[in-house]
Amino acid sequence: MSTAKEKPTLAGVQNKTRKRNIVVPVDPQSFADAITVVITDCSEEALKTEAGFDAATKALDVSPLDFARYGDTLFELFFSGGRILQGGDETKGTEHKKLPHYILACEPTREAIQPFVRMFSTLARRRPFLVRGLENTLIKLLLSLEFFNAEDQQRIAVALALVCNQKISVVVDNIFNAMNNDRLIAKGTILEVMTTFMKEFLKTDTLDDLVVVLTKAKVADKLIDFFPPTKRTYEEFTTHLESNELGALVTWNSQREVEAKITELQQGLSEMIHSDPPTPPAEVLTFVKVKKEEHKLPEAEVLRIVWVSMMQGMNMTGKNQQQVLLAVVGKIKAYHKILATFATSGKLELSLLNNIQVYCYEDNRLLKQFSDIVRLLYNADILGEDTIRHWHKKGSHLKGRNVFLKDIEPFMTWLDEAEDEEESEDEA
């Protein structure tokens, strides 16, 4: 007789099998056909009049169609009336209907395209995920610019400007990156699209707003790269923008370049002055002269940069007023010849003095050191007595004026007494 025990069984228990995910095949054409029916059935004026756009927006708002899956297809319909395939070609075939009105079939004007973009904004507010579909469609159109005629390219540029005007939250970096096409840049296509975009954008928004968009797109400092290689010069850049009523952008770009040069000089100068050991003053002076000539910087700006570079980088943490003053004295004694080299007139001396005033006002550690700094620069023959008197009488900056005029009174009294003594000696 067997003594083996029987193994327990799960009688009556049914084993459940995992259900597989059911993959619904992608069918953008059926979605496009359904959207066409929804829009054409909602109103005879759909996408044609203001009432027609409102009717289309309401019809789409209540539609149960899968917008999350086919957002790209939705905006392709609004731009081209049908789906956009490889190379920008629209779907062919009589079995598929197209929208009666769409962007690439309307006038290439702001007034004609704006109702579409307003509808985009409304749809994106109600279904934020649609923004990605709009972004992808714009990228597809820009990548296919060579397959569109000049008017269609203009329509695309105007639509992009209006999308940015409406502040629809597309990722402009991705969109503008699609225009980084060497072949189209060489043909001048990208330049025309960019020019139209900027002109249209500035019709309602400011230059600062445009700069924000271009900065987000990472092209603000690369605008000249959109010019064909044979025209990639500052003269061509200026002439083209000014002839297209974009002179303000030329001015802004010039200021940006100057600021970049100033930053380069200031960073290099600060590193030399505050290195360990510090760079000899003669080498620093040579460096400043070279950069001044290379960047065509005015003397007044050079003086400001030298002063800021001397003061920045000094370790003043935990130091009292006396220690701060000693640190400032050390820098002035070491590099005063650089200031003297460029402060060659009363006007330049006054400019330097006002820059020092503003710097001391904005840096609390130097607020009480202003009169001592002025005395140091006077003794070093960098600031003349006439300049200081003119500053004291009517040439001072508004920032901290009353504070510094009061603070420098003892020094002004000393100047008066010294002048009286000189006159007495002359009479004797």
SEFILO-579786 format. One line per 2 residues: number of its first residue (from 1); their letters; for each residue x, y, z of C-alpha. Coordinates in pm, 1 decimal. Each point is the difference from the previous one (the first is absolute). Example, Ala and Ser with C-alpha at 12.3 -4.5 7.8 and 13.67 -1.06 7.14 Angstrom:
% SEFILO-579786
1 = as = 1230.0 -450.0 780.0; 137.0 344.0 -66.0;
END
This chain:
% SEFILO-579786
1 = ms = 0.0 0.0 0.0; 137.4 334.7 -106.1;
3 = ta = 61.7 250.5 276.7; 56.5 298.3 -234.1;
5 = ke = -226.9 295.4 76.9; -213.8 146.1 -273.4;
7 = kp = 87.5 353.0 -105.4; -269.1 264.5 61.9;
9 = tl = -191.8 118.8 -302.0; -192.2 321.0 -74.0;
11 = ag = -322.8 -163.1 -102.1; -254.5 236.6 -148.8;
13 = vq = 245.6 291.7 -31.1; 25.6 161.2 -344.0;
15 = nk = 332.5 149.2 -104.4; -39.5 352.2 -146.2;
17 = tr = 209.6 91.2 -299.6; 128.5 354.6 -53.3;
19 = kr = -174.3 194.3 -269.0; 226.1 133.9 -268.5;
21 = ni = -8.3 367.3 -83.6; -219.1 49.5 -300.7;
23 = vv = 187.5 213.2 -251.8; -228.8 215.4 -208.6;
25 = pv = 155.3 56.7 -341.2; 88.3 358.9 -82.8;
27 = dp = -233.4 136.9 -265.1; 60.9 374.2 -44.3;
29 = qs = -185.5 10.9 -330.8; -325.0 -117.4 157.5;
31 = fa = 44.8 266.1 267.2; 62.3 262.8 -268.3;
33 = da = -313.4 -105.8 -187.0; -202.8 14.8 322.4;
35 = it = 129.1 348.7 85.0; -85.7 119.7 -348.9;
37 = vv = -356.5 -125.4 44.4; -32.7 157.7 346.4;
39 = it = 113.3 341.4 -124.8; -188.6 5.8 -329.8;
41 = dc = -322.3 -114.3 168.0; 8.9 256.3 281.1;
43 = se = -50.5 303.0 -222.6; 6.8 106.1 -362.0;
45 = ea = 231.0 283.3 105.4; 240.2 -229.1 190.1;
47 = lk = 358.0 138.7 2.8; -113.9 289.6 -217.6;
49 = te = -169.0 257.5 224.6; 29.0 81.3 368.8;
51 = ag = -326.0 -182.1 67.8; 127.7 -292.5 -206.5;
53 = fd = 320.7 -24.1 206.2; -204.4 9.8 322.7;
55 = aa = -226.6 -277.2 -129.9; 298.8 -214.2 -98.1;
57 = tk = 164.8 52.3 338.5; -316.6 -103.0 185.9;
59 = al = -46.3 -304.5 -222.9; 356.2 -115.1 67.3;
61 = dv = -38.9 70.7 370.6; -285.8 -248.2 37.4;
63 = sp = 133.2 -257.3 -246.7; 94.2 -341.2 148.4;
65 = ld = 282.2 -51.7 -251.9; 345.5 -101.0 124.6;
67 = fa = 174.2 340.4 -6.1; 275.6 -117.4 233.7;
69 = ry = 115.3 -257.2 -255.2; -47.6 201.2 -316.5;
71 = gd = 93.3 354.7 101.9; 252.1 28.0 -284.2;
73 = tl = -263.8 -102.1 -254.8; -244.4 259.8 133.7;
75 = fe = 237.4 289.5 -63.5; 112.9 -141.2 -334.6;
77 = lf = -363.2 32.3 -106.7; -17.4 362.6 112.2;
79 = fs = 317.4 85.8 -190.1; -40.6 -198.8 -321.4;
81 = gg = -360.4 -124.1 -2.5; 122.0 -360.8 11.0;
83 = ri = 281.9 -207.9 137.2; 357.7 104.9 -70.1;
85 = lq = 220.0 -285.7 -116.9; 374.6 -29.9 -60.3;
87 = gg = 140.9 305.9 -173.0; -299.9 219.8 75.0;
89 = de = -226.1 -165.5 -259.5; -363.7 -19.7 95.3;
91 = tk = -193.1 -325.4 -18.0; -125.7 -75.8 -344.6;
93 = gt = -312.5 -188.7 -96.8; -361.9 95.1 -60.0;
95 = eh = -122.2 -232.0 274.7; 123.9 242.5 266.8;
97 = kk = -168.7 335.2 44.9; 192.1 313.7 92.0;
99 = lp = -101.8 288.5 219.1; -161.8 276.2 -207.4;
101 = hy = 217.0 269.0 161.7; 352.8 -29.7 141.9;
103 = il = 309.0 212.8 55.5; 194.0 -91.1 -314.0;
105 = ac = -305.4 85.0 -211.9; -77.6 341.1 148.5;
107 = ep = 162.2 336.3 -66.9; 359.4 20.9 132.3;
109 = tr = -97.3 277.6 240.4; -25.9 41.0 372.4;
111 = ea = -372.9 74.6 -18.8; -77.3 -321.8 -187.8;
113 = iq = 211.9 -231.7 217.1; -70.1 149.8 341.7;
115 = pf = -345.2 -167.5 48.3; 165.1 -340.3 -40.4;
117 = vr = 263.6 79.4 263.9; -263.9 134.4 239.5;
119 = mf = -180.0 -331.5 -39.2; 328.9 -181.9 67.7;
121 = st = 36.0 199.9 322.1; -354.8 -87.9 110.8;
123 = la = 45.8 -369.3 -77.4; 335.8 -6.0 182.2;
125 = rr = -150.8 158.1 312.0; -271.2 -265.5 13.3;
127 = rp = 228.3 -286.4 -97.8; 359.6 98.3 94.5;
129 = fl = 142.6 -318.2 -151.5; -88.7 136.6 -345.2;
131 = vr = 289.1 248.1 24.9; 237.6 -282.7 -87.1;
133 = gl = -199.2 -74.5 -313.6; 22.6 365.3 -110.2;
135 = en = 372.4 2.9 71.4; 60.3 -319.6 -198.7;
137 = tl = -200.6 132.1 -294.6; 196.0 325.8 -12.1;
139 = ik = 324.0 -198.5 10.4; -119.7 -223.4 -284.0;
141 = ll = -91.6 302.7 -210.9; 332.6 174.5 63.0;
143 = ls = 193.1 -315.1 -83.6; -189.7 -14.7 -330.9;
145 = le = 28.6 368.3 -98.0; 169.0 -79.6 -331.4;
147 = ff = -315.8 -181.2 -116.1; -216.2 310.2 47.7;
149 = na = -17.3 306.2 -221.5; 90.2 349.1 121.2;
151 = ed = -356.0 87.8 105.9; -39.0 -321.3 198.7;
153 = qq = 332.8 68.1 172.2; -131.2 345.1 87.3;
155 = ri = -320.1 -151.0 143.2; 203.6 -236.7 217.5;
157 = av = 217.7 288.0 127.4; -304.8 213.8 80.2;
159 = al = -165.6 -291.4 181.3; 315.1 -56.8 207.3;
161 = al = 11.7 369.3 92.9; -364.7 -5.5 106.6;
163 = vc = 53.0 -313.8 207.1; 278.3 183.6 186.6;
165 = nq = -215.2 316.4 25.6; -279.2 -205.9 157.1;
167 = ki = 259.5 -147.7 240.3; -110.4 -355.1 -71.6;
169 = sv = 247.1 -203.5 203.1; 182.4 -178.3 -280.3;
171 = vv = 371.0 -74.1 50.3; 146.6 261.5 -233.9;
173 = dn = 346.2 -153.6 28.8; -124.6 -314.4 -176.7;
175 = if = -184.6 200.2 -265.8; 286.2 234.1 -90.6;
177 = na = 245.3 -288.4 -2.0; -193.2 -133.0 -300.6;
179 = mn = 122.4 303.0 -196.7; 363.2 -97.2 49.6;
181 = nd = 18.4 -131.3 -355.3; 320.3 90.3 -186.1;
183 = rl = -153.9 -56.3 -343.3; -300.3 225.3 65.5;
185 = ia = 220.1 259.7 169.6; 224.9 9.8 -306.9;
187 = kg = -305.3 54.4 -221.6; -118.2 288.5 219.2;
189 = ti = -326.6 -177.5 85.3; 59.0 -1.3 375.4;
191 = le = 96.3 368.4 -2.1; -328.1 93.7 -168.8;
193 = vm = -202.1 -209.2 244.9; 184.2 148.5 299.2;
195 = tt = -42.0 353.5 -133.9; -374.7 -48.4 -46.6;
197 = fm = -27.0 -156.3 344.8; 172.1 292.6 172.9;
199 = ke = -191.9 267.8 -192.5; -334.6 -162.5 78.2;
201 = fl = 87.6 -57.6 363.8; 92.8 365.7 52.4;
203 = kt = -334.8 120.5 -133.3; -157.7 -65.3 340.7;
205 = dt = 286.9 -77.8 238.6; 310.4 193.1 104.8;
207 = ld = 363.1 -51.7 -90.3; 62.5 -126.5 353.7;
209 = dl = -268.8 -264.5 -52.5; 165.9 -104.7 -325.4;
211 = vv = 337.8 -24.0 171.7; -155.0 -225.2 266.5;
213 = vl = -134.4 -234.9 -269.7; 329.8 -4.1 -189.9;
215 = tk = 190.4 -61.0 323.4; -223.7 -293.0 93.3;
217 = ak = 54.5 -134.0 -351.4; 378.5 35.4 55.2;
219 = va = 44.1 209.2 -314.8; 15.7 354.5 142.1;
221 = dk = 379.0 12.1 -39.9; 0.8 -199.2 -325.8;
223 = li = -228.9 202.2 -226.0; 274.4 55.0 -253.8;
225 = df = 27.8 -378.5 -40.1; -337.2 5.5 -179.9;
227 = fp = 160.0 202.4 -280.3; 145.1 -183.7 -302.3;
229 = pt = 377.5 -47.6 39.3; 69.3 249.9 -279.3;
231 = kr = -195.6 270.1 185.4; 110.7 -77.0 353.8;
233 = ty = 154.8 339.3 73.7; -96.8 277.4 239.0;
235 = ee = -67.3 235.0 -292.3; -238.6 -246.4 -167.4;
237 = ft = -160.9 -73.6 337.1; -61.2 369.4 65.8;
239 = th = -118.8 82.3 -351.4; -245.4 -289.1 -14.9;
241 = le = -160.6 64.1 338.7; -22.3 376.5 -47.0;
243 = sn = -157.6 -42.4 -345.9; -263.3 -222.3 162.5;
245 = el = -84.2 250.2 275.6; 196.9 -194.2 261.1;
247 = ga = 248.6 274.0 83.0; -76.7 -30.5 371.6;
249 = lv = 127.5 -357.2 -13.4; 325.3 124.6 -154.2;
251 = tw = 42.5 245.7 288.0; -73.8 -271.0 254.2;
253 = ns = 246.5 -238.7 -162.6; 271.5 267.4 0.4;
255 = qr = -57.9 65.3 369.8; 8.6 -373.8 68.8;
257 = ev = 334.8 -30.8 -175.8; 140.1 293.8 197.0;
259 = ea = -122.3 -155.2 326.0; 163.8 -329.1 -95.4;
261 = ki = 330.0 180.3 -63.1; -29.0 187.4 330.1;
263 = te = -65.5 -325.6 184.4; 302.4 -159.5 -165.7;
265 = lq = 226.1 289.1 103.8; -137.3 11.7 354.5;
267 = qg = 38.8 -374.1 56.9; 354.3 -4.3 -137.0;
269 = ls = 96.5 307.2 201.1; -144.9 -137.2 325.2;
271 = em = 189.9 -326.1 -42.7; 327.0 185.7 -53.4;
273 = ih = -45.5 240.7 292.3; -118.8 -257.0 253.0;
275 = sd = 219.3 -291.8 -103.7; 251.4 -141.0 247.2;
277 = pp = 250.0 151.4 -40.2; -160.7 304.0 -168.1;
279 = tp = 101.9 80.4 -356.6; 252.5 287.5 -18.2;
281 = pa = -170.2 336.8 -70.2; 198.0 50.7 -322.5;
283 = ev = -138.3 -324.8 -145.9; -351.2 91.7 109.9;
285 = lt = 29.6 340.3 -166.6; 118.5 -159.1 -325.5;
287 = fv = -292.7 -242.0 8.6; -251.1 284.3 50.5;
289 = kv = 150.1 206.6 -284.3; -13.3 -293.9 -241.5;
291 = kk = -361.2 -83.9 84.5; -103.7 364.3 -18.2;
293 = ee = 133.6 30.7 -354.2; -125.2 -343.6 -104.2;
295 = hk = -356.3 64.9 120.1; -6.6 375.3 -74.5;
297 = lp = -107.5 80.8 358.3; -27.6 364.2 117.0;
299 = ea = 231.7 121.1 276.4; -287.6 68.4 241.2;
301 = ev = -116.1 -362.0 -25.7; 353.9 -128.2 43.5;
303 = lr = 38.0 206.5 317.7; -323.3 -146.5 138.3;
305 = iv = 111.6 -354.2 -82.1; 341.5 51.0 159.4;
307 = wv = -153.5 136.4 319.5; -257.5 -279.1 28.5;
309 = sm = 266.8 -262.4 -70.6; 225.0 145.8 269.2;
311 = mq = -275.7 -7.8 261.2; -164.7 -328.7 -90.8;
313 = gm = 169.6 -311.8 126.6; 144.8 161.1 311.6;
315 = nm = -61.7 -216.5 304.9; -179.5 230.0 246.0;
317 = tg = -181.2 -268.3 197.5; 17.3 67.5 372.4;
319 = kn = 212.7 313.3 -42.8; -68.8 323.9 184.6;
321 = qq = -7.0 342.8 -163.6; 370.0 60.9 58.5;
323 = qv = 96.8 -332.6 -154.8; -228.0 63.9 -298.2;
325 = ll = 163.9 338.9 -54.2; 347.5 -154.3 16.2;
327 = av = -100.2 -255.0 -265.0; -131.4 276.5 -227.7;
329 = vg = 315.0 206.2 55.9; 213.4 -298.5 -98.3;
331 = ki = -183.9 -47.2 -330.8; 9.4 370.5 -86.4;
333 = ka = 373.9 24.6 74.4; 71.5 -307.3 -211.1;
335 = yh = -208.7 91.7 -304.8; -50.6 378.8 14.5;
337 = ki = 217.1 46.0 -310.7; -264.2 -184.3 -208.5;
339 = la = -264.4 251.2 112.0; 238.5 290.6 -64.4;
341 = tf = 69.7 -127.3 -353.0; -363.8 35.7 -105.8;
343 = at = -122.9 286.0 223.1; 157.0 261.7 -227.1;
345 = sg = -262.3 278.0 15.6; -235.0 164.4 245.5;
347 = kl = -295.8 -168.1 -165.9; 155.2 -345.4 38.6;
349 = el = 98.8 74.4 359.1; -360.1 99.6 77.2;
351 = sl = -125.4 -319.9 -162.8; 236.5 -206.0 215.9;
353 = ln = -104.0 190.0 313.9; -368.7 -61.4 -66.1;
355 = ni = 64.4 -369.8 -66.0; 180.5 -21.4 332.9;
357 = qv = -292.4 179.3 167.3; -252.7 -247.9 -142.3;
359 = yc = 219.2 -298.4 88.8; 45.2 116.3 359.1;
361 = ye = -374.3 63.4 29.5; -85.3 -348.7 -122.6;
363 = dn = 263.9 -174.1 213.9; -74.1 62.3 368.6;
365 = rl = 355.1 -95.1 96.4; 130.5 306.9 -185.9;
367 = lk = -279.4 240.3 90.5; 210.1 173.4 267.8;
369 = qf = 324.8 -20.1 -197.2; -96.6 236.5 -282.1;
371 = sd = 171.3 316.0 126.0; 318.6 -196.0 82.8;
373 = iv = 2.8 -147.7 -350.5; -40.1 346.3 -154.1;
375 = rl = 289.3 128.7 211.9; 219.0 -293.0 -111.1;
377 = ly = -73.0 63.1 -368.1; 61.6 372.9 48.8;
379 = na = 338.0 -66.3 160.3; 85.3 -237.6 -286.6;
381 = di = -75.6 277.5 -253.7; -282.9 -201.6 -155.6;
383 = lg = -279.8 238.6 105.4; 70.9 370.9 -33.9;
385 = ed = -123.4 264.7 243.9; -215.7 168.2 -266.1;
387 = ti = -169.9 -331.6 -75.2; -76.0 -63.7 366.2;
389 = rh = -137.3 350.9 47.8; -218.0 -31.6 -310.3;
391 = wh = -128.0 -335.9 125.3; -74.6 152.4 341.8;
393 = kk = -180.2 299.1 -146.5; -219.1 -152.7 -271.0;
395 = gs = 155.7 -308.1 -160.2; -79.4 -277.7 244.4;
397 = hl = -214.6 -302.8 -77.6; -349.0 -28.3 147.9;
399 = kg = 77.6 -324.8 183.2; 94.8 85.2 357.8;
401 = rn = 63.2 363.4 -90.6; -100.6 147.7 335.4;
403 = vf = 190.6 -264.7 195.7; 324.1 46.7 -190.9;
405 = lk = -18.9 380.7 -17.8; -25.4 6.6 377.8;
407 = di = 274.1 -261.2 39.9; 247.9 191.3 -215.6;
409 = ep = -52.0 338.4 170.5; 314.2 -32.6 221.0;
411 = fm = 209.2 -69.2 -309.5; -152.2 297.1 -183.5;
413 = tw = 77.1 218.6 303.9; 358.1 -124.6 -8.5;
415 = ld = 24.5 92.7 -369.2; -127.1 351.3 75.8;
417 = ea = 247.2 46.6 284.1; 286.6 -128.1 -213.4;
419 = ed = -96.0 244.8 -273.7; -10.4 289.4 250.6;
421 = ee = 344.7 -93.2 128.6; 139.8 -3.9 -352.4;
423 = es = -148.1 345.9 -68.9; 149.5 134.8 327.1;
425 = ed = 342.6 -135.7 -90.0; -23.0 157.8 -345.4;
427 = ea = -87.5 340.7 148.2; 290.2 -25.9 244.8;
END
